[in-house]
Amino acid sequence: MTPPKNLTEEQKAAWEELIEQEYEPSPKLEALAVQISRMREAQHRIDVDGLIVEDERGTPVKHPAIEIEKEAQKLVFKWSDEI
């Protein structure tokens, strides 16, 4: 099954993983693949940069990707159960 053309390479990889698990193609599956990719990208940024980064003033702050990762994880877990 061919992934939608508008997906990035990372999103296509997530799509293909889901298809291998016998999920049926649908707009919701496409959205799930995007969220899986987004979650992985955020995890990678955190791995590279660390949990704490400096803001524009040089003050240590929690990495902004942590929130992106958390929101993507919520959707991945919710949508995985619904599909």
C-alpha positions in Angstrom: 0.0 0.0 0.0 1.4 3.4 -1.0 1.5 6.1 1.6 -0.1 9.5 0.7 2.2 11.7 -1.4 2.0 14.7 0.9 3.7 12.9 3.8 7.4 13.5 4.6 9.8 10.6 4.5 9.6 10.1 8.3 5.8 10.2 8.1 5.8 7.7 5.3 7.9 5.4 7.4 5.4 5.6 10.2 2.5 5.0 7.8 4.3 1.9 6.4 4.8 0.6 10.0 1.1 1.0 10.7 0.1 -0.7 7.4 2.4 -3.6 8.3 0.4 -3.9 11.6 -2.7 -4.3 9.4 -4.3 -0.9 10.0 -6.6 0.1 7.1 -5.7 3.2 5.1 -7.7 6.2 6.1 -7.4 10.0 6.9 -7.1 9.1 10.6 -4.3 6.7 9.8 -2.5 9.4 7.9 -3.0 11.8 10.9 -1.7 9.1 13.2 1.4 8.6 11.1 2.1 12.4 11.2 1.8 12.4 15.0 4.1 9.4 15.4 6.6 11.3 13.2 6.2 14.5 15.2 6.6 12.6 18.5 9.8 11.0 17.2 11.2 14.3 15.9 10.6 15.9 19.2 12.2 13.0 21.0 15.2 13.4 18.8 15.5 17.1 19.4 15.4 16.5 23.2 18.0 13.7 22.8 20.3 16.1 20.9 19.8 19.3 22.8 19.0 17.9 26.3 16.0 18.5 28.6 17.2 22.0 29.5 18.1 24.6 26.9 18.7 28.3 27.1 16.1 30.9 26.1 16.9 34.0 24.1 18.3 35.6 27.3 20.5 32.7 28.1 18.3 31.5 31.0 18.0 27.7 31.4 14.4 26.5 30.5 12.7 23.2 29.8 13.1 22.3 26.2 10.0 23.4 24.2 10.0 20.0 22.3 8.9 18.4 25.6 5.4 19.8 25.2 5.3 18.9 21.5 6.3 15.3 22.4 3.7 15.1 25.2 0.9 16.3 22.9 1.8 14.0 20.1 2.0 11.1 22.5 -1.5 11.8 23.8 -2.9 11.7 20.3 -0.9 8.6 19.3 -2.2 6.6 22.2 -5.7 7.9 21.8 -5.9 7.4 18.0 -4.1 4.0 18.1 -7.0 2.7 20.3 -9.6 4.2 18.0 -8.4 2.9 14.7 
